[in-house]
Structures are given as C-alpha cells and as structure tokens.
Amino acid sequence: MKFSDLLTETIRFAEIPLRFEPGAEEAIVEPVTELLRRWVAIHDPDQPSDDFDYGQRALVVRLLEELDDAREIPVSDETA
C-alpha cells in the first residue's frame, strides 16, 4: 500500500463525514503529505556521528520514501 492510498482511505472513512466534491480526498492528501514530509525531514541528523544518528537517518530516509510513494508501507491487518 502506498502512503497516499493509506491517507486517502483514512480520510474517506473518517468518523466526521466529509462533504466535499468528488476528488476532495486527493486534494487533502497533498498538503497533509507535505506537512508530514517537512516534519519527518526535521528529524534528519545533520552530521550523524554514532549508531543512533545513523539509525535515525535510515528511518527518516525510509519514511520520506514512503511519503513519496517510492516504497510500500508495511500494513498489518489492524490498519487495513
């Protein structure tokens, strides 16, 4: 599953009914994804110096790839 698909599905099945025109879910996905991309990128260590920093950088890279739909999100039965 791609991140944008997961976000669109979440918006579509939100408890608060969304009264938008067709395609509104996709219109919401873009700004929310950009917000998340900026938030995740802030946590990328500038100059990693130890195993923790390198691990954090690897996680940041992976999350950014998921946000860009370049990598599938591992989805469990609980989130599907």
C-alpha positions as CSV (number, residue, x, y, z in Angstrom):
1,M,0.0,0.0,0.0
2,K,1.3,3.5,-0.8
3,F,1.2,6.3,1.8
4,S,-1.1,8.4,-0.3
5,D,-3.5,5.5,-0.6
6,L,-3.5,4.9,3.2
7,L,-4.1,8.6,3.8
8,T,-6.9,8.8,1.3
9,E,-8.6,5.7,2.8
10,T,-8.3,7.2,6.3
11,I,-9.8,10.5,5.2
12,R,-12.6,8.6,3.3
13,F,-13.6,6.6,6.3
14,A,-13.2,9.4,8.9
15,E,-15.9,9.4,11.6
16,I,-16.7,13.0,10.8
17,P,-18.5,12.9,7.4
18,L,-16.6,14.9,4.8
19,R,-19.0,16.8,2.5
20,F,-16.7,17.5,-0.4
21,E,-16.9,17.3,-4.1
22,P,-15.5,14.1,-5.8
23,G,-11.7,14.1,-5.6
24,A,-11.6,16.1,-2.4
25,E,-9.8,13.3,-0.6
26,E,-6.9,13.5,-3.1
27,A,-6.9,17.3,-2.7
28,I,-6.4,17.0,1.1
29,V,-3.7,14.3,0.7
30,E,-1.2,16.7,-0.9
31,P,-1.0,19.4,1.8
32,V,-1.1,16.8,4.6
33,T,1.7,14.8,2.9
34,E,3.8,17.9,2.5
35,L,3.3,18.8,6.2
36,L,4.4,15.2,7.2
37,R,7.4,15.3,4.8
38,R,8.6,18.6,6.4
39,W,8.0,17.2,9.9
40,V,9.9,14.0,9.2
41,A,12.8,15.8,7.5
42,I,13.4,18.0,10.5
43,H,14.5,14.9,12.4
44,D,17.3,14.0,9.9
45,P,20.6,14.5,11.8
46,D,22.8,17.0,10.0
47,Q,26.0,15.1,10.7
48,P,25.4,11.7,12.1
49,S,28.2,10.6,14.5
50,D,27.0,7.5,16.2
51,D,24.9,4.4,15.6
52,F,21.8,6.2,16.9
53,D,22.2,9.0,14.5
54,Y,22.8,6.6,11.5
55,G,19.7,4.6,12.6
56,Q,17.6,7.8,12.8
57,R,18.8,8.9,9.4
58,A,17.9,5.5,7.9
59,L,14.4,5.7,9.4
60,V,14.0,9.3,8.1
61,V,15.0,8.2,4.6
62,R,12.6,5.3,4.7
63,L,9.7,7.4,6.0
64,L,10.4,10.0,3.3
65,E,10.4,7.3,0.6
66,E,7.0,6.1,1.9
67,L,5.6,9.6,1.9
68,D,6.8,10.0,-1.8
69,D,5.2,6.6,-2.6
70,A,8.6,5.2,-3.6
71,R,8.3,2.4,-1.0
72,E,5.3,0.3,0.1
73,I,4.1,0.8,3.7
74,P,4.1,-2.5,5.7
75,V,0.4,-2.7,6.6
76,S,-0.9,-5.0,9.2
77,D,-4.5,-6.4,9.5
78,E,-5.2,-3.8,12.2
79,T,-4.6,-0.8,9.8
80,A,-6.1,-2.2,6.6
